[in-house]
Amino acid sequence: MTRTERHRYDVVVIGAGGAGLRAAIEARLAGKRTAIISKSLFGKAHTVMAEGGAAAAMGNVNSRDNWMVHFRDTMRGGKFLNNFRMAELHAKEAPERIWELETYGALFDRTKDGRISQRNFGGHEYPRLAHVGDRTGLEMIRTLQQKIVSLQQEDHREFGDYDARLRVFAETTITELMLDGDRIAGAFGYYRESGELVLFEAPAVVLATGGVGKSYKVTSNSWEYTGDGHALALRAGANLINMEFLQFHPTGMVWPPSVKGILVTESVRGDGGVLKNSDGKRFMFGYVPDVFRKQYAETEEEADRWYDDPDNNRRPPELLPRDEVARAINTEVKEGRGTPAGGVYLDVSTRMPAETIRRRLPSMYHQFKELADVDITAQPMEVGPTCHYVMGGVEVDPDTAAALGGVRGLFAAGEVSGGMHGSNRLGGNSLSDLLVFGKRAGEHAAAYCDTAGRPRVSAGDLAAAVSTALGPLERAGGDNPYHLQQELQAIMGDLVGIIRRESELSEALKRLHELRARVAGVSATGGRRYNPGWHLALDLRNMLVVSECTARAALERTESRGGHTREDFPAMDPAWRRVNLVCALDGDGVRLTRKALPRMRPELLRLFDRTEMSKYLTDEELAEFDALPE
Ligand code: FAD
């Protein structure tokens, strides 16, 4: 039998981004022995790449802001497909979580009177994003790590061991969740450097593994976003929801080809940047949909006045939610008004003094100077849509973050969870989501341990996990994992991209189905010591099943909403607003079922006016709306 190192914990947190670190802190504060496992280096998670900021209705820059306005914006951004309770908890708790970060040592940018500064972002009615220049994620991760170190120092004082109650296992990939009946019993994986195998026995697991962007070639996501947590949850018996909704961020770099997809933060537009086509026209004025017409300016003059006088003018259409801006750019390029490299222009150089640009957008200044030899204080950037964020994820109970679907002891927070953002996430709402639901997941995972007993990992299940993990190294003659990944990315990019059609989605499903046997038989050459080919071979089965969920749900949803655009069903259909598509595993395949969305409580519904709701609700729902008590 191959040697497997064993560890015992109360709570195992898989993922060391914002959600995972915040969950681990909470579990440790509840006194639980907690492990943090991270596929990447400690400190290198997507959270560290977040630029613009964290959305929280603190009202520091505009005192009219409050949790109700934030809730409304989030629901509008998600086109009312959000789990309302998650959006409510998020809007209410985000300010406290941001303040708490400062007690851990974070230092956000300040207003003139010394409060945490907040910036404008797409879809947010008021300036709401707490930020540190355009490096907010770095400060968030730095601070959470600092808190972890301080907790480890406390443990050292008490137990003489830094790792007594909180230990980090970096560069360690989990490939399987272990079950004892319908209960979580632990997690199994390997150390990336040595290739040695490792089993963590624990009654509670928090998934905080982030997203799925590496199923697409043009993406702002890095190598570790292969949908592992999504797939681990499916294999353990949990459900995924909203998998048809992928956010294509409107502004990724398009040139040079080697950096295509790298993010250009929305702060560029929040701070005054404008989008222009090759005719020099600010084209977004032509793309304001009816549902948003009341809130967005109709002329350049009004849009420009808004930056100095937001109370008496409407917002520039460049700040529409991301799905709207991405589709508009896609149309401009398709209709021949794009730039030579196939994007559109994003210009700050004519909008702000060079010094202000360098101060407010330092990362963007360096990114374009170093990667594209473009000086954004003097020239426009070239940008186009890039796969950025998955709204879909593990179906969870909103209050406890516990996974639904029948497996006990599994929790999920952050990008790997679904429901919070509905069909489209507003920028800045992820970083605050990580803190709000990371904390809740840690707290409830810890509480669950008190009643869970000690589930056992069976020898048979462990042997099966070992065999699956070593399979690619022991097989010869299978496909090369890099070729398979390229094929998968081509299928998803060409057939399940930003604009979708029935024929292409059916073709995608057929080709993904054909890939199944080849992914199951993939081979990797070399040994177990730091072998990226082997690692990718194991990631591929996760990418494949998650891609199938996306393609199947995209085919089923015959409407366009948020991050799901069907050319053959271009309108939003109120009947679909009430439906979540739920993916579960059925043998080797994916089973899709429909589930009614939870109904919003009357006092929350009352936050919206009837004219607005009439654009989203069915006639039956509108009648119920009219009958609501005052
Ligand atoms: P991550 O931070 O990605 O962490 C995932 C962790 O899981 C990593 O440690 C990874 O190694 C680990 N992991 C994955 N699989 C495994 C496995 N099998 N075994 C062990 N470990 C595993 N959002 C905002 O709100 N505001 C912004 O300004 C913003 N800017 C962004 C800029 C960029 C360039 C990108 C890419 C995203 C941005 N986002 C922003 C989105 C936001 O950063 C992410 O949604 C968020 O950070 C996800 O956090 P997370 O904790 O869920 O996952």
Boltz pocket constraint, residues with backbone or C-beta under 6 A from the ligand:
constraints:
  - pocket:
      binder: B
      contacts: [[A, 14], [A, 15], [A, 16], [A, 17], [A, 18], [A, 19], [A, 20], [A, 37], [A, 38], [A, 39], [A, 40], [A, 41], [A, 44], [A, 45], [A, 46], [A, 47], [A, 48], [A, 49], [A, 50], [A, 51], [A, 52], [A, 53], [A, 54], [A, 55], [A, 136], [A, 137], [A, 172], [A, 173], [A, 174], [A, 175], [A, 208], [A, 209], [A, 210], [A, 211], [A, 220], [A, 221], [A, 224], [A, 228], [A, 229], [A, 263], [A, 388], [A, 389], [A, 413], [A, 414], [A, 415], [A, 416], [A, 426], [A, 427], [A, 428], [A, 429], [A, 430], [A, 431], [A, 432], [A, 434]]
      max_distance: 6.0
